[in-house]
């Protein structure tokens, strides 16, 4: 069983689709159910046993930095991208010296879900096998996810191997914003900005991209209108 104590929290995006709320704050500070999105994420990481969370900063970085100064667990380490936004892949690559040599979580600072019976991050880590896979992704079913209207991202076979959605077709699973990986997958990647999708597709072509269908309900909070949908789902889960 893989024990993971470190995570990369991707919090540097511009949050353009969430405007006007993000005109003066980063998207991870937008509140859902009375708390900033990033606090929901950090709570999940703490519950999974993560001791150190590396958080990258860019848009309205000072706002997020002030907020995170009050967080005791997990321990927060900042990766500053104020000078250049590096996208998801480039941001993690820059932070690799802070993440250590072992497997680590990556998680979007705005991802949000209602847990099922088995906590999803612990299960994602438990199934990570570097002999068989380079990355393991948390996936949500496109049907039943709150606020998601896309065509999905991946097909998955019975062993968890993933294939990227072919062209204009519809795929049954969407990436839910969390993954397990190691620094090894960043070998031969460029300096500067690039998307994690580059690594996903490369691993899929090699048969080394793995996924896990999450338990519970994933909520895609991409626009101001989606906040109310997510809050309604959270209230219903507590009834």
N, C-alpha and C positions, 0 to 999 in steps of 0.2 A: 504493500500500500504506500502510495506516494504522499509524503507530508510536505506541505508547502507553507513557508513562513513569510514569503515576500510577494508583493503584488505591484503591478504598474497600473495606475489609474489614469486613464486618458481624459484629460480635462482641459485641453488647450484649444478646442474648436471654437469657431466664431459664432455658432448658434444662430445663423441667419434666418432659418425658418421659424425660430422662436421669437423673432422681433414682433412688436416693440419691447417685449420684456427684457431682451438681451441688449438693448441699446446702452444700458448702464451697469450691467452685471453679466458675468459669464453664465452660460447655460447651466452648468452644474449647481449654481446658486438659486435657480428657479425652484420655488417651493411646490411640492405635491404632498397633500395630506399634512400640511403644517410644518414640513421640514424640507430643507434643500435636497435636491436630487443626490448630491454627492454624499450627504449624511446617510441616506438609505444605503448607498453602495459601501461606504466605510463600515456601516453596521454589519452588512453581510460578510465582509472580509474579516472583521473581528470575530464574528461567530464561527467562521471557518478556521480560526486559529492563526490567521495572518498577524505577524508581529510588526512588520514594516511595510508601509505603503508609499511608493514613489509616485508623486503627483506632478504631471507636467502643467506648465502655466504659459498662457499667451494673452488671450483677449481678457481685458479687465483683470489682469493678474493680481493687482493689489487687493481687489475685493476678495478674491479667493484665498490669497495668502493670509489676510487678516482673519478670515473665518477659520482656516485650518490651524492657526496658532493656538486655538482653544481645544484642540483634539489631543487626547492623551493616548488612546489606543484605537487602532494601531499607531505606532510611531510614524509621523509624517516626515518624508524627505522630499524636498522640492527639486524639480528639474526645470530650469528656467529656459523658456523658448520665446521670451519677449522680443528678441532680435530677429528671429526667423521661425515661422510656423513650419513644423517638420512633417505634418500629417501623422497618421497613426504608426506606420512602420518606422519612419525616420525618428519620431519621438521616442519610441522604445529603444531603437538602436543607440541613440545619444545617451539614454539612461542605463545602458547595460552595466557599466561599472558600478552603479548603485544597487543593482538587482542581485548581484552575486552569481555563483557558478551553477546553482541547481535550478530545477524547474520553478517557474513563477506563474502566477496568474496575471493575465491582462484583463482589464475590465473598463468599459466605457463609463465615464462619470455620470452619464444620464440614463443608464439602463436600470430598469425597475421591474420587479416581478413579485408575485405572491407565491410564497413557498408551498410545496406540497408536503407529503409526509416525510420525504427524505430531503435534507438540505442539498441544494443543487451544487454549490461550490465544492463541498466535501466529496460528493459523488463524482464530480468532474475530475477532481484530483486523484481519487482512488482508482479510477480507470485509466490514468495516464501511464502508458507503457512505452518508453523511448526506444525499445527494441522494435516495436511495430509501427510507431507513429512519430511524426515531427511536431504536430500540434493536435490538440483535442479541443473542439469547439462546443460551447453550450448552444443548443438549437431549440427553437420554439416552433410548434406547428403553426403554419400560416393560418389555418382554420382555428378560430377560438382565441387568437391573440387579440388584445385590446388595442385599437388605434392603428393597426397595420393593414394597409390596403395594397401592398406590393405583390409581385409574382413569386416571391420566395427566392432563396439563394442556392439551396443544395438538395440533391438526392442522396439517400443514405441506404446502404445495403444492410443485411442482417448482422454483419460484423462491425458495423459502425463506420465503415469506410465511406467517404464522401466524394461526390462528383458535383462539380459546379453546374448550375442550371443551364441547360443547353438553349442558347439563343433566346427566342421569344416565347419559349415554353413556360409552363407554370411548374414550380417545384414545391414540394410539401413542407419544406423546412426553411426557416429564416434564422440567420445568425443573431443570437440574443445578446451579443455584446460582451461575452466573457469567454476566456480561453485559458488553456495551460500550454506552455511552450518552454523552450530553453534557449539560451544565447546561440546555440549551434545553428538554429534556423536563419540567423542573420549573417552567416558566412557568405561572402561574395555579394552582399547588398551594398548599394551606393551610399556615399555621403549625401547629406541633404534630405530633402523631402521625398517620401514615397509612401504608398498605401500598404497596409497589411494584406490587402487583397493579393498583392504580388506573391506573398509567401503562401497564402492559402492556395492559390492556383498552382503554384509550383509543387507544393506538397501533394495536392490532389492528383496531378499528372503522374507523380511517382508512386501513387497508391498509399501515401503516408499521411493523409489528412483524415482525422477521425472525429466523430461527433457523438454527442449524447443528447437524446431528447429530454428536455427538462420536465420536471414535475411541477404542477401548479400552473400559473397563468402569467405570461409575459405581457408587459404593457409598453407600447411604443409611444413615448411622449415626445413627439417631434414638433408640435405646434402648440400655440396657446389653447386652441380648442381641445387638444388631446388631454390637457390637464384634468378637465372635468370628467372625461371618460375614465381616466385612471383612478381618480378619487372615488367615483361611483363603484368601480370594481373592488377597490379596497374596502369600502363600506359594506358591500354585499358579502365579502369574504368573512367579515366579522359578525354577521347576523346569525 
